Amino acid sequence: MPISYIEVERLAPRGEALVIPEDGAVIFDSIVSSEGTQISYNTGTGTITFNDAGYYYIDWYTAPQFGLTTDGSNWAIKTEHSELTFIGSSHSKVSATVGFAIFRAAAGETAQLVNVSDGPITLSQAVEAKAGLIVYSVAEQFVS
């Protein structure tokens, strides 16, 4: 299986507030780079589609400004199979939150980066790149 990747970002001018509601997906509006056909991204819905079955590595960050939460800044890759949720968390509501996951996806399976905090999170108004995500396909011989 040839290697594929996609890199996406959520961009907005400095000073612009972007609120992600509880259980809301981050809508990445900029495809920075991509190669191959195994991974596609819908900039309208924030949905990643794994076009081929295989192993995939996902790495993401968010830059929150503040959140109306009691549990900090919590984000997760949620696949369409509810048992697969990969969480990245920060104890602070104002520091960068990062996460990563490697998993096996079925052909046509979808995923999103979702706010799993117990309230809305406002992404930083101080930076233009509010969030980013990279997905790579992984050759099976490197996973076994």
ABEGO torsion letter per residue (X at the ends): XBBBBBBBBBBBBBGBBBBBBBGBBBBBABBABBBEAABBBBAAAGBBBBABBEBBBBBBBBBBABBBBAAEBBBBBBBABAABBBBBBBABAABBBBBBBBBBBBBGBBBBBBBABABBBBBBAABABABBBBBBBBBAAAAX
